[in-house]
Amino acid sequence: MTRRSSAPLLLALAALAAGPSLSADARADEAREEAPSIIAVVCPPGDRFGLRVVAELESLGFRTVILDPAADEPASRASLEASARDAGAIAAIRAVPSGRGVEVWIADRVTGKTVLREIADGAGDADAPDRAAALALRVVELLRASLLEAALPAPPPGELPVTPEIREKLRVPAPAALAAAPSPPSPVLRVSLAPGALLSPGGLGAAASLDLGLAVMPSEHVGVVAFAAIPLTGARLERAPRSVDLSVQLTGAGVRLTTRADRWGPSADIGLAVVSLHGAGMAVRSGFGDGESSAMTVVPFMRLGLAFAVTPRFRLRADVLASAVAEGVSIQIAERDIATWGQPMMLSSAGVDLGWF
């Protein structure tokens, strides 16, 4: 009975004895989890350059520990790696004076590399405040360059894993974000110049025209437009014993719906236009004699366009305007109708569009 009852007691005593050891192991594991951002700086106490390096590291969010090297201990890979392991740090840094500036040793346990680099001072006195700050910044950038290799698709094998904390501290903008520049604002005022052709079925041919346009776009999608289609040639009809020429000028204004910031900019204009007609060798409507006559009327119009932005200020564009004169225009010779015009009419043009402001 006594032996059976002593077994549980012995197990309990063993558990109590193992408790501190287990707690110590748990604390060690926790310490290792907290250690990823610790950098060991190996330098004598009060060393001005070493303190500058510490300040630069802490400004990046790293925790630092200063280790005092033995007086007779030369800088070496083995001693530096041992210092990093003893401190539970991801890396250790040691900088010693050299003839040109400082000789920097970095033991990186994340990538498994030890970097040795001589950083030239260029002025000869590394203890001067400004020079020490510049050299310390270059030392820290050298460490960052080494740690960033852990983000490569095939990173170098190291003693320590790359933790999310390390990735966060070393995160840099993606190349596309660095290259992207804010696009300039799209111009509010645009002027267009486009040759075109004015056509209406009814017996008269097409006429060449020059389309001048002005658009004001205070917002991205809505603006106002004005245009004038100046005749370059007249629509002609040959009818023996005479010929008939009809010159038509359009002047209008309306509202534009578009997207001015895109490379491809479709647009739709709706408004009213004044149609001015001038005829030679005919009569326009009844009541006019042979010779020259003119007339004027107001019509609604719709114009569809498409612009391609070569640059934000320079575009190529094409437009098609459609409208109709309510009663049409009757072309007469000797009081006889020989042609009609205006039911419907169409103006097509293609040219350039320049932005201002």
DOKOL-984211 format. One line per 5 residues: number of its first residue (from 0); for each residue y, x, z of N, C-alpha, C. Coordinates in steps of 0.05 Angstrom, whole numbers, plus 32768, in hexadecimal, padded with zeros to 4 digits. Atoms other than C-alpha are relative to their C-alpha. Example, Ala and Ser with C-alpha at 12.3 -4.5 7.8 and 13.67 -1.06 7.14 Angstrom:
BEGIN
0	7FE8,8012,8000,7FA6,80F6,809C,8018,8012,8000; 7FE8,7FF0,7FFF,7FEB,8111,808F,8016,7FF1,800E .
This chain:
BEGIN
0	7FE8,8011,8000,8000,8000,8000,8019,8011,8000; 7FE8,7FEF,7FFD,8030,8038,8012,8006,800D,7FE6; 7FFC,7FF2,8019,8025,805C,7FD0,800C,7FED,7FEB; 7FF6,8013,8014,8030,801D,7FA7,801D,7FF9,8005; 7FE4,8007,7FFA,8071,800C,7FCB,8013,8017,7FFB .
5	7FEE,7FEA,8003,808D,8052,7FC3,8007,8005,7FE3; 7FFA,7FFC,801D,808A,8051,7F76,801A,7FF4,7FF7; 7FE5,800B,8007,80C4,8020,7F6D,8017,800F,800C; 7FEA,7FF1,7FF2,80EC,8047,7FA0,8006,801A,7FF1; 7FFC,7FE7,800E,80E1,8088,7F7A,800F,7FFB,7FE5 .
10	7FF2,8007,8019,80F7,8066,7F38,801E,7FFB,8005; 7FE4,8006,7FFA,8136,804C,7F59,8010,8019,8006; 7FF2,7FE7,7FFA,8147,8090,7F75,8005,8011,7FE7; 7FFD,7FF1,8019,813C,80B0,7F30,8017,7FF4,7FF0; 7FEA,800D,800F,816B,807C,7F11,801B,8007,800B .
15	7FE6,7FF9,7FF4,81A1,808B,7F44,8007,801D,7FFA; 7FFB,7FE4,8006,8199,80D5,7F38,8009,8004,7FE3; 7FF9,7FFE,801C,819E,80CB,7EED,801B,7FF3,7FFA; 7FE7,800F,8006,81DB,809E,7EF3,8017,8012,7FFA; 7FEA,7FEE,8006,820F,80D6,7EF8,7FFD,800E,7FE6 .
20	8005,7FF2,801A,81EE,80FA,7EBE,8006,7FEE,7FE9; 7FFB,8013,8016,81EF,80BC,7E93,801E,7FFA,7FFD; 7FE3,8005,8001,8237,80AE,7EA6,800F,8018,7FF3; 7FF3,7FE8,800C,8249,80F6,7E94,7FFC,8000,7FE2; 8005,8001,801D,8227,80EE,7E50,8011,7FEB,7FF3 .
25	7FEF,8015,800C,824C,80AC,7E44,801D,8009,7FFE; 7FE4,7FF6,8001,828E,80CD,7E57,8003,8015,7FEA; 7FFF,7FEC,8015,827E,8106,7E28,8001,7FF3,7FE4; 8000,800E,801A,826F,80D6,7DEF,801C,7FF3,7FFC; 7FE5,800C,8002,82B1,80B1,7DFE,8015,8015,7FF9 .
30	7FED,7FEB,8006,82D6,80F2,7DFE,7FFE,8009,7FE3; 8002,7FF8,801C,82B9,8105,7DBB,800C,7FEB,7FED; 7FF4,8015,8010,82CF,80C1,7DA0,801E,8002,8000; 7FE3,7FFF,7FFE,8315,80CD,7DB9,800B,801A,7FF4; 7FF7,7FE5,8009,8317,8115,7D9F,8009,8003,7FE3 .
35	7FFC,7FFA,801C,831C,810C,7D53,801C,8009,7FF9; 7FE5,7FF8,8009,8368,8114,7D51,800B,8017,8010; 7FF6,7FE9,7FF0,836D,8150,7D81,8000,8019,7FEE; 7FFE,7FE6,800E,8385,8191,7D62,8005,8016,8015; 7FFD,7FE9,7FEE,837E,81D2,7D89,8012,8014,7FF3 .
40	7FEE,7FEB,8009,83B7,8203,7D82,7FFC,8018,8011; 8006,7FE8,7FF1,83A4,8249,7D97,8018,8012,7FFF; 7FE8,7FEF,7FFE,83E2,826E,7DAF,8005,8006,801D; 7FF9,7FFA,7FE4,83FD,8290,7DEE,8012,7FEA,800C; 7FEE,8014,7FF4,8420,8262,7E20,801E,8007,7FFB .
45	7FE4,7FFC,8006,8469,8259,7E0E,8007,800B,7FE5; 7FFA,7FF5,801A,8461,8273,7DC8,8010,7FEC,7FEF; 7FED,8012,800E,849B,8256,7DA0,7FF4,7FF5,7FE6; 800C,800A,8019,8477,8252,7D5E,7FE9,7FED,8004; 8016,8012,7FFA,8439,8233,7D7C,800A,7FE5,800A .
50	7FF4,801A,7FF7,8464,81FE,7D9F,800C,7FF0,7FE8; 7FF6,800E,8017,8484,81EF,7D5C,7FEA,7FF2,7FF0; 8017,800C,800D,8440,81E3,7D3D,7FF7,7FE8,800F; 8008,8017,7FEF,842E,81B6,7D77,8012,7FE8,7FFB; 7FEC,8016,8004,846E,818E,7D6D,7FFB,7FF2,7FE5 .
55	8004,800C,801B,8460,8184,7D22,7FE6,7FEF,8000; 8019,800F,7FFF,8418,816E,7D30,8003,7FE5,800F; 7FFC,8018,7FF0,842D,813C,7D66,8012,7FEC,7FF1; 7FF0,8013,800F,8461,811F,7D37,7FF0,7FF0,7FEC; 8012,800E,8012,8427,810C,7D09,7FEC,7FEE,800F .
60	8012,8011,7FF0,8403,80E9,7D43,7FE7,800E,800A; 8017,7FF2,7FF6,83D0,8120,7D52,8005,8007,801E; 7FFF,7FF5,7FE5,83C0,8133,7D9A,7FFA,801D,7FFE; 8003,7FE3,8001,83C4,817D,7DA8,7FF8,800B,801B; 8006,7FF1,7FE8,83A9,81AE,7DDA,8006,801E,7FF9 .
65	7FF9,7FE4,8004,83C3,81F5,7DE2,7FEB,8011,800E; 8014,7FEE,7FF5,838F,822B,7DED,800B,801D,8000; 7FF6,7FE5,7FFE,83A2,8270,7E06,7FEA,8014,7FF7; 8015,7FED,8009,837C,82A6,7DDF,7FFF,8018,8013; 8002,7FE7,7FF0,8362,82E3,7E03,8012,8015,7FF4 .
70	7FEC,7FEC,800A,8392,831D,7DFE,7FF4,8013,7FEB; 800C,7FED,8012,8360,8349,7DDA,7FEE,7FF2,7FEB; 8011,800E,8013,8340,8312,7DB0,800E,7FFD,7FE5; 7FF4,8002,801A,834F,831A,7D66,7FFA,7FE4,7FF4; 8005,8019,800E,8356,82DD,7D39,7FE8,8003,7FEE .
75	8017,7FFF,8011,8314,82CE,7D18,7FF5,7FE4,7FFC; 800B,801A,8005,82ED,8294,7CFC,7FEE,7FF7,8017; 8013,8008,7FEB,82B8,8295,7D32,800F,7FF8,801A; 7FF2,8006,7FE7,82EA,8297,7D6C,8010,7FE6,7FFD; 7FF0,8018,8004,8315,8260,7D4D,7FEE,7FE7,8000 .
80	8013,8016,8000,82D9,8232,7D40,7FF6,7FFA,801C; 8009,8003,7FE4,82C1,823E,7D88,8016,7FF2,8010; 7FEA,800D,7FF2,8306,822B,7DA2,8002,7FE3,7FFA; 7FFF,801C,8007,8306,81EA,7D7B,7FE9,7FF0,800D; 8016,800F,7FF3,82C1,81D7,7D95,8004,7FFD,801E .
85	7FFB,8001,7FE3,82D3,81E9,7DDD,8015,7FEA,8007; 7FEB,8014,7FFA,8311,81BC,7DD9,7FF9,7FE4,7FF6; 8007,801A,800B,82EC,8183,7DB6,8013,7FF7,7FEB; 7FEB,8006,8014,831F,8187,7D7E,7FF4,7FFF,7FE4; 8009,8001,801C,8317,8178,7D34,8008,801A,7FF2 .
90	7FF8,7FE8,800E,833B,81B8,7D22,800F,8012,8015; 7FF1,7FED,7FF0,835A,81F6,7D41,8011,8011,7FEE; 7FEC,7FF1,8010,8397,821C,7D29,8008,8019,8010; 7FF5,7FE8,7FF3,83AC,8263,7D38,8011,800E,7FEB; 7FED,7FF2,8011,83E8,8287,7D1A,8008,801A,800D .
95	7FF9,7FE6,7FF5,83F4,82D1,7D24,8015,800C,7FED; 7FEC,7FF3,8011,8430,82F9,7D0B,7FF4,8013,7FEC; 8008,7FED,8014,8428,8320,7CCB,8018,800E,7FF4; 7FE9,7FF1,800B,8453,834F,7CA3,8013,7FEE,7FEF; 7FF0,8012,8011,846C,8316,7C75,8008,7FE6,800D .
100	7FFA,801A,7FF3,846D,82DB,7CA5,7FEC,7FFB,8016; 8015,8006,7FED,8430,82BE,7CC9,7FE6,7FFE,7FF1; 801B,8003,800A,83E5,82C2,7CBD,7FF4,7FE8,800E; 8009,801A,7FF5,83C8,827C,7CC8,7FE2,7FFE,7FFD; 801D,8006,8000,8380,826E,7CDB,7FFD,7FE3,8008 .
105	8006,801C,7FFA,8367,8226,7CDA,7FE2,7FFB,7FFE; 801C,8007,8000,8321,8212,7CEE,7FFE,7FE1,8000; 8001,801C,8005,8315,81CC,7CD3,7FE3,7FF7,8004; 801C,8009,7FFA,82D6,81AC,7CF2,7FF9,7FE7,7FF0; 8006,8018,8010,82DC,816D,7CC6,7FF5,8008,7FE5 .
110	8009,7FF7,801A,82D4,8192,7C85,7FEE,8019,8002; 8010,7FE9,7FFD,82AF,81CE,7CA2,800B,8019,7FF4; 7FF3,7FE9,800D,82E2,81FF,7C86,8012,800E,8014; 7FEC,7FF0,7FF1,830A,8237,7CA4,8013,800C,7FEB; 7FEC,7FF8,8013,834B,8245,7C7F,8010,8017,800C .
115	7FF0,7FE9,7FF9,836F,8287,7C82,8016,8003,7FEB; 7FEA,7FFF,8013,83B4,8289,7C62,8017,800F,800C; 7FE8,7FF3,7FF7,83F0,82B6,7C68,8018,7FF1,7FF4; 7FE8,8010,8008,8431,828E,7C66,8018,8013,8002; 7FEA,7FEE,8000,846C,82B8,7C52,8019,7FF2,800B .
120	7FE8,800A,7FF4,84AB,82AF,7C7A,8018,8002,7FED; 7FEA,7FFD,8013,84DB,82CB,7C47,801A,8009,800D; 7FE7,7FF8,7FF3,850F,82DC,7C7C,7FFB,8015,8015; 8006,7FEA,7FEE,84EB,830B,7CAB,7FFF,7FFA,801D; 8000,8006,7FE4,84F5,82E9,7CEE,7FF4,7FE5,8005 .
125	800E,8019,7FFC,84C2,82B4,7CFD,8008,7FF2,801A; 7FF8,800D,7FE7,84E0,82A7,7D42,801A,7FF1,7FFD; 7FE8,8010,8004,8521,828C,7D26,7FF9,7FE3,7FFF; 8007,801C,7FFE,8523,8241,7D34,7FFA,7FF2,7FE5; 8003,800E,801A,852C,8229,7CEC,7FE7,800B,7FF1 .
130	8017,7FF5,800E,84F8,8259,7CD0,7FE6,7FF9,800D; 8019,8008,7FF2,84C6,8249,7D06,7FF9,7FE4,7FFA; 8006,801C,8007,84CD,81FF,7CF7,7FF5,7FFE,7FE4; 800A,8001,801B,84C3,820B,7CAD,7FE3,800A,7FFE; 801B,7FF5,8000,8486,8236,7CB9,7FEC,7FEE,800D .
135	8012,8012,7FF2,8468,8205,7CEB,7FF9,7FE8,7FEE; 8005,8017,8012,8470,81CC,7CB8,7FEC,8008,7FEA; 8013,7FF7,8014,844B,81F5,7C84,7FE4,8004,800B; 801A,7FFE,7FF3,8413,8203,7CB5,7FF3,7FE5,8003; 800B,801B,7FFD,840A,81B9,7CC3,7FF8,7FF5,7FE5 .
140	8007,800A,801A,840B,81A9,7C79,7FE6,800D,7FF6; 8019,7FF2,8007,83D4,81DD,7C6F,7FE8,7FF2,800E; 8015,800E,7FF2,83AA,81B9,7CA4,7FFB,7FE5,7FF3; 8003,801B,800D,83B7,8175,7C83,7FF1,8003,7FE5; 800D,7FFC,801A,83A2,8191,7C3F,7FE2,8005,8004 .
145	801C,7FFB,7FFB,8361,81A9,7C5D,7FF2,7FE6,8008; 800D,8019,7FF7,8352,8167,7C80,7FFE,7FEB,7FEA; 8001,8013,8016,8362,813F,7C41,7FE8,8003,7FEE; 8019,7FFC,8010,8325,815D,7C20,7FEA,7FEE,8009; 8015,8012,7FF6,82FC,812F,7C4C,8001,7FE5,7FF1 .
150	7FFE,8019,800F,8315,80F5,7C20,7FF5,8002,7FE4; 800B,7FFD,801B,82F6,8112,7BE1,7FE6,7FF0,7FFC; 8019,800F,8004,82BC,80EC,7BC0,7FE8,800F,800B; 8015,7FF0,7FF5,828F,8126,7BD4,800C,8014,8014; 7FF1,7FEF,7FED,82B0,8142,7C13,7FEF,8017,800A .
155	8010,7FEA,7FF5,829B,8186,7C2F,7FF3,7FF8,801A; 800E,8007,7FE7,8268,8181,7C67,800E,800D,8018; 7FF3,7FF6,7FE8,8286,8189,7CAC,7FF1,7FF9,8019; 800D,8005,7FE7,8273,8187,7CF5,8006,7FE4,800A; 7FF8,8019,7FF5,8299,8147,7D04,8003,7FEB,7FE9 .
160	7FFC,8015,8014,829A,8104,7CDE,801D,7FFA,7FFC; 7FE4,8009,8006,82D9,80EA,7CBD,8003,7FE5,800C; 7FFC,8019,7FF2,82EF,80B4,7CED,8017,7FF0,7FF3; 7FEA,8010,800A,831D,8079,7CDB,801B,800A,800A; 7FE7,7FF5,7FF5,8351,8099,7D09,800B,8017,7FEF .
165	7FF8,7FEA,8011,8352,80D8,7CDF,800A,7FF6,7FE5; 7FF7,800B,801A,8357,80B1,7C9E,801B,7FF3,8002; 7FE6,800D,7FFC,8391,8089,7CBA,8017,8014,8002; 7FEB,7FEC,7FFC,83B8,80C7,7CCF,8006,8010,7FE7; 7FFD,7FF0,8018,83AD,80E9,7C8C,8004,7FEF,7FE7 .
170	7FFE,8012,8017,83B7,80AD,7C60,801A,8007,7FF1; 7FE9,7FFB,8011,83E5,80BB,7C25,8001,7FEA,7FEB; 7FFF,8015,8015,83FF,808B,7BEF,7FEF,8007,7FE9; 8010,7FFD,8018,83D3,8080,7BB3,8012,800C,7FEA; 7FF0,7FF5,8016,83E9,80A6,7B74,8010,7FEC,7FF1 .
175	7FF1,8015,800F,83FC,8065,7B51,8019,7FF8,8010; 7FE9,8008,7FF0,8429,8053,7B8C,8016,8015,7FFF; 7FED,7FEA,8002,844A,8098,7B88,800F,7FFF,7FE5; 7FF4,7FFF,801A,8455,8092,7B3D,8011,7FE7,7FFA; 7FF1,8019,8006,846E,804A,7B3D,801C,8002,8009 .
180	7FE4,8001,7FF9,84B9,8044,7B3D,800A,7FE4,7FFC; 7FF6,801B,8003,84E0,8005,7B47,800D,7FFC,7FE5; 7FF5,8005,801B,84F0,7FE6,7B04,801E,7FF7,8003; 7FE4,8008,7FFF,853A,7FDE,7AF5,8003,7FE2,7FFB; 7FFC,801D,8004,8556,7F97,7AF8,8005,7FF9,7FE3 .
185	7FFC,8009,801B,8555,7F71,7AB7,801D,7FF8,7FFC; 7FE4,8007,8005,8599,7F69,7A96,8005,7FE2,8001; 7FF9,801C,7FFF,85BC,7F27,7AA2,800C,7FF6,7FE6; 7FF3,8008,8019,85E4,7F26,7A61,7FF2,800D,7FE9; 800E,7FF5,8018,85C1,7F2E,7A1E,800E,7FF6,7FE7 .
190	7FF4,8006,801A,85DD,7F30,79D8,7FEB,8005,7FEA; 8014,7FFD,8015,85B1,7F26,799B,800D,8000,7FE5; 7FF7,7FFE,801B,85BB,7F36,7952,7FE8,7FFF,7FEE; 8018,8004,8010,8589,7F1C,791F,8006,7FF3,7FE6; 7FFE,800D,801A,8589,7F0E,78D5,7FEA,7FEA,7FFE .
195	8014,8016,8002,8565,7ECE,78C1,8004,7FF0,7FE7; 7FFF,8012,8017,855B,7E96,7890,8002,7FE3,8009; 7FFC,801C,7FF9,8573,7E4E,7893,7FF4,7FEF,7FE9; 800E,800F,8014,8548,7E1B,786F,7FFE,7FE3,8007; 8004,801D,7FFC,8545,7DD0,7866,7FF4,7FF5,7FE6 .
200	800B,800C,8018,8518,7DAA,7836,8012,7FEA,7FF5; 7FEF,8014,800C,853A,7D7C,7805,800B,8008,7FE5; 7FF6,7FF8,801A,8548,7DA5,77C7,800F,8019,7FFF; 7FF1,7FE7,7FFE,8574,7DDE,77DE,7FEE,8017,800A; 800F,7FE9,7FF7,8558,7E24,77E8,8009,800A,801B .
205	7FF9,7FF4,7FE6,855A,7E50,7826,8019,8010,7FFD; 7FE7,7FF0,7FFF,859A,7E74,783B,7FFD,8015,8015; 8000,7FEA,7FED,85A2,7EB7,785C,8015,7FFB,8016; 7FEE,8005,7FEA,85C3,7EB5,78A0,7FFF,8017,8014; 7FFF,7FEC,7FEA,85D8,7EE5,78D9,8003,7FF1,801A .
210	8001,800F,7FE7,85C5,7ECA,791E,800B,8012,8016; 7FF5,7FF2,7FEA,85F2,7EE3,7956,7FFC,7FEF,801A; 8006,800F,7FE8,85DD,7ED0,799D,800A,800D,8019; 7FF7,7FF7,7FE6,85F5,7ED6,79E4,7FF0,7FF0,8015; 800F,800D,7FEB,85CA,7EC8,7A21,8009,800B,801B .
215	7FF9,7FF8,7FE4,85DD,7EC9,7A6B,7FE9,7FF5,8011; 8018,8007,7FEF,85A1,7ECA,7A9B,8005,8007,801D; 7FFB,7FFA,7FE4,85B8,7EC5,7AE3,7FE6,8000,8011; 8019,8000,7FF2,8570,7EB8,7AF8,7FEA,800A,7FEE; 8016,7FF6,8010,852C,7ED0,7AE0,7FF7,7FED,7FEA .
220	800C,8013,8012,851A,7E90,7ABC,8013,7FED,7FF2; 7FED,8014,800B,8558,7E66,7AAD,801B,800D,7FFA; 7FE6,7FF6,8008,8598,7E77,7A88,800D,7FEE,7FEC; 7FF2,800F,8015,85CA,7E5F,7A54,8003,8013,7FE8; 7FFE,7FF1,8019,85CF,7E74,7A0B,8016,7FF4,7FEE .
225	7FEE,8009,8016,8601,7E6F,79D2,7FFA,8011,7FE8; 8007,7FF2,8018,85F7,7E82,798A,8012,7FF6,7FE9; 7FF2,8008,8019,8619,7E81,7946,7FF0,800C,7FE9; 800E,7FF8,8018,85F3,7E84,7904,8014,8000,7FE9; 7FEC,7FFD,8014,8623,7EA0,78D1,7FF3,8003,7FE5 .
230	800D,8000,801A,8611,7E92,7888,8007,801A,7FF1; 7FFC,7FE9,8011,8607,7ED0,785C,7FFE,7FF8,7FE3; 8001,800B,801B,85F4,7EA9,781E,7FFE,7FE1,8003; 8003,801D,8000,85F4,7E5F,780B,7FE6,7FF7,7FF4; 8018,800C,800D,85BB,7E31,77FA,8009,7FF5,7FE5 .
235	7FF7,8006,801B,85BF,7E28,77AE,7FEC,7FEE,7FF2; 8010,8012,8012,85A7,7DF2,777E,800C,8001,7FE4; 7FF7,7FFF,801C,85AC,7DFD,7733,7FFA,7FE5,7FF3; 8004,8019,800E,85B6,7DBB,770E,8015,7FFF,7FE9; 7FEE,8000,8017,85D3,7DBC,76C8,8012,7FE7,8000 .
240	7FF2,7FE8,800A,860C,7DBD,76B8,800C,8011,8016; 7FF3,7FF1,7FEA,861F,7DD9,76FD,7FEC,8008,8015; 8010,7FF8,7FE9,8603,7DFB,773B,800D,7FF7,8019; 7FF6,800A,7FE6,860A,7DE5,7783,7FFA,8015,8015; 8004,7FEE,7FEA,8614,7E13,77BF,8008,7FF2,801A .
245	7FFA,800C,7FE6,8610,7DFB,7807,7FFF,8016,8015; 7FFE,7FEC,7FEA,8627,7E29,7840,7FFF,7FF1,801B; 8003,800D,7FE6,8611,7E16,7886,8004,8014,8017; 7FFC,7FF0,7FE8,8629,7E33,78C8,7FF8,7FF0,8018; 8008,800D,7FE7,8609,7E22,790B,800C,800F,8017 .
250	7FF5,7FF6,7FE7,862A,7E2C,794E,7FF6,7FEF,8017; 800C,8011,7FEB,8607,7E16,798D,7FFF,800D,801B; 8003,7FF6,7FE4,85FC,7E1D,79D8,7FEB,7FEE,800D; 8014,800F,7FF2,85C6,7E08,7A08,7FF5,800F,8018; 800E,7FF5,7FE9,8596,7E19,7A40,7FE8,800F,7FF7 .
255	8018,7FF0,8007,8561,7E50,7A3C,7FED,8001,8017; 8016,7FFC,7FED,851F,7E51,7A60,7FEF,8018,7FF7; 800E,7FE8,8008,84FD,7E95,7A60,7FF7,8010,8018; 8006,7FED,7FEB,84E3,7ECF,7A89,800C,801B,7FF7; 7FF1,7FE9,800A,8514,7F08,7A82,7FF6,801B,8009 .
260	8009,7FE6,7FF5,84EF,7F3D,7AAB,7FE7,800A,7FF3; 801A,7FF8,800B,84AE,7F3F,7A83,8004,800F,7FE6; 7FFF,7FF2,8019,849F,7F6C,7A48,8000,7FED,7FE9; 8000,8015,8014,848E,7F2F,7A1E,800F,7FE8,800C; 7FF0,8015,7FF4,84C2,7EF9,7A28,8003,7FE8,7FED .
265	7FFC,8019,800F,84B7,7EB5,7A08,8018,7FF0,800B; 7FE9,800F,7FF7,84F3,7E87,7A0A,8001,7FE6,7FF1; 7FFC,801A,800C,8506,7E3F,79FB,801D,7FF8,8006; 7FE3,8008,7FFD,854F,7E2A,79EE,8002,7FE2,7FF7; 7FFB,801C,8006,8566,7DE1,79EE,801E,7FFC,8003 .
270	7FE4,8004,7FFE,85AD,7DCC,79DF,800B,7FF0,7FE8; 7FF2,800E,8016,85E0,7DB1,79AC,800D,8015,7FEE; 7FF4,7FEE,8014,85F9,7DD2,796C,8013,7FF1,7FEE; 7FED,800A,8014,8634,7DC6,793E,7FF8,800B,7FE5; 8008,7FF9,801B,8620,7DC6,78F5,8019,7FFD,7FEE .
275	7FE9,8000,8012,8659,7DD9,78C5,7FF5,8005,7FE3; 800A,7FFE,801C,864A,7DCD,787A,8018,8003,7FEE; 7FEB,7FFD,8015,8673,7DE5,783F,7FF2,8002,7FE6; 800D,8001,801A,865F,7DD3,77F9,8012,8006,7FE9; 7FF1,7FF9,8018,8676,7DED,77B6,7FF1,7FF5,7FE8 .
280	800C,800B,8018,866A,7DC8,7774,7FF1,7FE6,8005; 800E,8019,7FF9,8654,7D87,7796,8011,7FEF,8011; 7FF4,8011,7FEC,8666,7D4E,77C2,7FEC,7FFC,8017; 8011,8005,7FE8,864C,7D46,7809,8004,7FE4,8009; 7FFE,801C,7FFB,863D,7CFD,7816,8012,7FF3,7FEB .
285	7FEF,800F,8013,8662,7CC8,77EF,801D,8002,800A; 7FE4,7FFF,7FF8,86AE,7CC9,77EE,800C,801B,7FFA; 7FF6,7FE6,8007,86B4,7D13,77DA,7FFD,8003,7FE2; 8002,7FFB,801D,86C2,7D26,7792,7FF4,801B,7FFB; 800B,7FE6,8007,86A5,7D60,776C,8014,8016,8007 .
290	7FEE,7FE9,7FF8,86C1,7DA4,7780,7FF5,800B,801A; 8008,7FF6,7FE6,86BF,7DBA,77C8,8003,7FEB,8015; 7FFF,8014,7FEA,86B1,7D91,7806,7FF3,800C,8018; 800B,7FF6,7FE7,869E,7D9C,784E,7FFB,7FE9,8013; 8006,8014,7FEC,8682,7D76,7889,7FF7,800F,801A .
295	8007,7FF5,7FE6,8672,7D82,78D3,7FF2,7FEB,8010; 800E,8013,7FEE,8641,7D62,7904,7FF4,800F,8017; 800D,7FF5,7FE9,8620,7D6E,7947,7FE3,7FF7,8001; 801D,8006,7FFF,85D4,7D72,794E,7FF4,800C,8018; 8010,7FF2,7FEC,85A2,7D81,7985,7FEF,8015,7FF4 .
300	8012,7FEC,800B,8577,7DBE,797D,7FED,800A,8015; 8013,7FF2,7FEF,853B,7DE1,799A,7FF9,801A,7FF2; 8007,7FE6,800B,852E,7E2B,7991,7FEB,800E,8011; 8015,7FF1,7FF3,84EF,7E51,79A2,8002,801D,7FF8; 7FFD,7FE4,8006,84F0,7E9C,79A8,7FEC,8011,800F .
305	8012,7FED,7FF3,84C7,7ED9,79BB,800D,801B,7FFE; 7FF4,7FE5,7FFF,84E3,7F1C,79D2,7FEC,8014,800B; 8011,7FEA,7FF6,84C0,7F5F,79DC,8013,8016,800A; 7FEE,7FED,7FF4,84E2,7F8F,7A0C,7FF7,801C,7FFB; 8005,7FE3,8004,84E1,7FD6,79F0,8009,800F,8018 .
310	7FF5,7FF7,7FE6,850C,7FE8,7A2C,800C,7FE8,800E; 7FF4,8017,7FF3,852B,7FBB,7A61,801A,7FF6,7FF2; 7FE7,8008,800D,856C,7FBB,7A38,7FFD,7FFB,7FE2; 8002,8003,801D,8551,7FBB,79F1,7FE6,7FF1,7FFA; 8017,8011,8008,8524,7F85,79D5,8000,7FFA,7FE3 .
315	8003,800C,801A,8509,7F6E,7993,7FFA,7FE2,8004; 8005,801C,7FFC,850A,7F23,798B,8000,7FF1,7FE6; 8001,8012,8017,84FB,7EEB,795A,8004,7FE3,800B; 7FFB,801C,7FF8,8513,7EA2,795D,7FFD,7FED,7FE9; 8002,8016,8013,8507,7E61,7939,800F,7FE8,800C .
320	7FF0,8017,7FF7,853B,7E29,7940,7FF9,7FE8,7FEE; 8005,8019,800F,852C,7DE1,792B,8013,7FEB,8008; 7FED,8016,7FFB,855C,7DA7,7925,7FFF,7FEC,7FE9; 7FFE,8014,8016,856D,7D6B,78FA,801A,7FF1,8001; 7FE8,8010,8001,85AC,7D48,78E3,7FF7,7FE2,7FFE .
325	800A,801C,7FFC,85A5,7CFE,78F5,7FFD,7FF2,7FE5; 8001,800F,801A,85B6,7CE0,78B0,7FFB,8012,7FE8; 8004,7FED,8016,85AC,7D1F,7887,8019,8003,7FF0; 7FE9,7FFA,8012,85DC,7D3C,7854,7FF7,7FFB,7FE3; 8006,8007,801C,85DB,7D20,780E,8011,8012,7FED .
330	7FF1,7FEF,8013,85EE,7D51,77D6,8002,7FF1,7FE6; 7FFB,8011,8018,860F,7D2D,779B,800F,8010,7FEB; 7FF1,7FF7,8017,8626,7D40,7756,8005,7FE8,7FEF; 7FF8,8018,8010,864C,7D0C,772F,7FF5,7FE7,800D; 8008,8016,7FF0,863D,7CDB,7767,7FE2,7FF9,7FFF .
335	801D,8004,8000,85F3,7CE4,775F,7FF3,8014,8014; 800E,7FEF,7FED,85C6,7CFF,7797,7FEC,8012,7FF2; 8013,7FED,800D,85A3,7D3E,7780,7FF0,8010,8015; 800F,7FF1,7FEC,858C,7D5B,77C3,8009,7FF5,801C; 7FF9,8006,7FE4,858C,7D50,780E,7FFD,8019,8011 .
340	8002,7FE9,7FEE,8594,7D80,7848,8002,7FF6,801D; 7FFC,8005,7FE3,858A,7D7E,7894,7FEB,7FEF,800D; 8015,8011,7FF4,854C,7D52,789E,7FE5,800B,7FF9; 7FF3,7FF1,7FEA,8533,7D7F,78BC,800C,801A,7FF5; 7FF7,7FE5,8007,8551,7DC6,78BC,7FF4,8014,8013 .
345	800D,7FEC,7FF0,8534,7E07,78D6,800E,801B,7FFB; 7FF4,7FE5,8001,8553,7E4B,78E6,7FED,8013,800D; 8011,7FEB,7FF5,8525,7E86,78EF,800E,801B,7FFE; 7FF2,7FE7,7FFF,853E,7ECB,7903,7FF0,8014,8010; 800D,7FEA,7FF1,8525,7F0F,791C,8013,8017,8001 .
350	7FED,7FEA,7FFD,854D,7F48,7937,7FFD,800E,801C; 8000,7FF1,7FE7,8561,7F6D,7977,8010,7FF1,8015; 7FF5,800D,7FE9,8576,7F58,79BC,8008,8015,8014; 7FF5,7FEA,7FEF,85A3,7F86,79E6,8009,7FF4,801B; 7FF9,8009,7FE6,85AB,7F7E,7A31,8018,8010,800C .
355	7FE9,7FF3,7FF3,85EA,7F8D,7A59,8001,7FF6,801D; 7FFB,8007,7FE4,85FB,7F8D,7AA3,7FE5,7FFB,800E .
